[in-house]
């Protein structure tokens, strides 16, 4: 959103505009996704590159 700071009033609330409804829709969807995946956090944040780096650290400690 270009110049997002112009989309808010003095109280920090988003002004009525063509951007407001889509922004609210996206935020609602993100909350729903968060609720649905909350119990699966480990699976979602388990990254190959981080596991590989951790294994490398363990191997270096063994030396």
Protein Blocks (a to p, Z undefined) as FASTA:
>chain_A
ZZkllmpcfkopacddfklmmmmmmmmmmmmmmmmmmmmmmmmmmcfklmmmmmmmmmmm
mZZ
